[in-house]
Amino acid sequence: MRLSPSTATPPRGGTAPTRILLADDHALVRRGVRLILDGEPDLTVVAEAGDGAEAIEMARRERPDLVILDIAMPRLTGLQAARELSRAMPGLRILMLTMYDNEQYFFEALKAGAAGYVLKSVADRDLVEACRAAMRDEPFLYPGAVTALIRDFLDRAKDGKDLPARAITEREEEILKLVAEGHSSKEIADLLVISVKTVERHRANLLQKLGLRDRLELTRYAIRAGLIEP
């Protein structure tokens, strides 16, 4: 596992640059990250997306080599988009670029198929090397989290514990996010190409599983879970 930036040199002349899709719901962030990446001869941003669902659409259309996903985005989060892209495009490399220095998100990112986890606060230092590591099929983890994450993983393994189980299914997570964003059952059904009755069933299951009463409490839970921003 690559733990810190190295002095790796970009590919020699004649090699096509890595084609990157950048997804973040803040245009200013995308602009800054694009400046970093397009300043490297072996990297080029070929498309941008403002949310997870658009990232999936753009990836299918542009067929990039690498997708960089923010975690907290409208419609679909970066984690949700990563899961779908890993299933639909197995050869695609994925990096998570996030403000969350969070152990749970890190493990979820790995399970979703991400090759690396980069903090926005140090993107100017780590992102370029993370992209190159991903293209070499090497995982990238920002240095500050290494000791704590490895210690936690080893402690769990020693005690015979598994990683924390997901409280809800991926489909329920999709429904929860869209409910919290204010979409009606009909709108959710149209977005996910399922019936309104199925949406209502998932919503009822969410309330029961999470011990919640209404949309307001679902929205508060979604904020705490990082599915939407407050």
N, C-alpha and C positions, 0 to 999 in steps of 0.2 A: 504494500500500500504506500502511495506517495504521500508523504506527510508535510512536505514544504516545497516551495518553489525551487527549481534547480536551474542550472545554467544551460539547459537543453537548447540547442539551436534549431531554428525553423528548417523545414525541408529545403533542399537545394533547388536551384533554379530548374524549371522544367516540370516541377510537381504542381499540380493544380491546388490552389488554396482550399482549405476546409470551408465548406459552405454552411453557414449558420443561420438558424431561425431563432430570433430573440423574442420572448414573450414576457411582457410586464404591463400592468394596467396603468402605469404612470409614464407618460410620454417623455418627461424630463429624464427619468431613469434610463429609458431606452436610448435616448440621445447620448447620454454620458457613457453608457456601456458600449454603444456602437462606436464612439470615438476611440475607446480603448482597443476594441477588436479590429476595426478597420485600419488602425495604425500599424498593424502587424502584417508582413508580406505573405504569411501563410494562412491568414484568417480573413474571411469576408462575410459580412452579414448580408444575406440575400433576401430576407423577409422579416417583417415584424408583426406581432400579434398583440392585441390588448386584453385578451382573456384566454382561459384554457381551452374553451370550445373553438375559438378562432385559431389557436395554435395547432389544434388537431387538423382543422381544415387546411391551413397553410402548409403543414407538413406533408399532407397527402398530395397537395398541388405542386409544391416546390421540390419535394424529395431532397431535403438538406442532409448533410452528413451528421450534423450535431444540432440539438435543440437545447436552448438555455431557458429554463422556466422559473418564473417567480412562484412562490408558494401561494400567497394570498392574492387571488384574482377573481373577478366576477364570473358568473355562470359555471365554470369549472375551475377548481384550484389547480395549481401546478402539479400537485400529487395525483389528482384525478386524471389530469391530462397525461402525466407520465405513465400511469397504469395502462391507459388506452393505447398510447403510442407504442409501449413495449409489446403489447399484444398484436397490434396491427402492423408494426414495422420493426421486427425483431433486430434488424441490423443497425437501427438508428441509435446513436449515442445521445445520452441525456445528462444534462447538468442542472442542479438546482441552485439558483442564485437568490438568496433570501436575507432578510433582516433578522430572522429568528435563530438565535444561538440556543437551539432547543434539541435535547436528546431524542425526544419522541419523534419530532419531525425528521431528524436525521435517519433513524431506523426505518421510518415509513418511506423515506426517499429511496433507501437501498432496496426495500421490498418492492417498491414501485418500478424499479429498474434503472434508477439513476446511477451514473458512474462517479458522481462527485457532488459535493455540497460546499458551496462557497458563500461566505458572508458578504453582503453588500458593503459593509464598512471597510473591507479590505479587498474589494474587487479590483482596484487599481494595482494591487500587489499580486493577487493570486489567480485572477480569472484567466489570464492568457495561458499560464502554465497548466491550469485545470483543463482548458480546452485541448491543449497538446497531449496531456496525459490521457484524456478520454479517447483521443484518436489513436493512441497507442494501446488501447484497451487496458489502461492502468487506472485504478480508482484514485480519486483525489479527495483528501479530507483536510480542511484547514487546521493548522497546527494547534491552535488553542484548545481544541476539543479532544485531541487524541488520547491523552492520559485518562481523562475521566470516562470516556466512552469505552476504552479497552478495559479499564478496571471494572466498570459496571458489567460489561459483557462476560468477563471472566468470573466475576462473582456469581452471576446468574447461572453460568455453566457449572460451576463448582457445586452450587446448591441444587442443581437439577431443575432449575426454573427456565421457562421459556420466556421469550419477549412478551410484553403485555399484549393480551388479545384485543382485537378491535371490538369496541362496544357495539358497533352497528356494521351492517354490510356496506359494500361499495355503493350499491344501488340506493340504499337508505341514506347514505351520505350525500349522494347527488340530490335526492329529494329534499333532504334537510337544508342544503345550501340554497336551493331554489325557493323553498318556502320562506326561508329567512330573508331572502332578497326581495320578497313581496310578490312573487309570481302566484297566480291563481292555479287551482288544480288543472284547469283546462290548458293554461299556458304551459305548465310543467309537462302535461301529457303530450302536447304538441312538440315540445323541445326534445323529449326523450323517446318519442314515437311509441308511447304506451297508452293504455286506456285511462280515462279519468278514474274509473273504479280501481284500477291498480295503484294509481297515485294515492287515492284515499286510503287504501289498505296499508300501503307503506307508511303513510303519515300516522295512521292509528298505531301501527307497530312501533314507530319511533316514540310516540307519546308513552306507550306502555313500557318499552325497554328502558327509556331514560327517566321514567317517573315524572314526566312533565304534564302540564295541563292544556296549554294552548300555544298559538303561534308566537306570542310574545316570549314565552319561556323557551320555545324552540330557537328563536332568534338569539336570545342570550346565550344559550348553549353553543350555537354555531359560532358566536364571537369568541367564546372561551376556547373552542376547539380550533380556532384559526381558520375557519371556513370562509368567514367574511370579516371585513374590517369594521370596527365600531364607527 
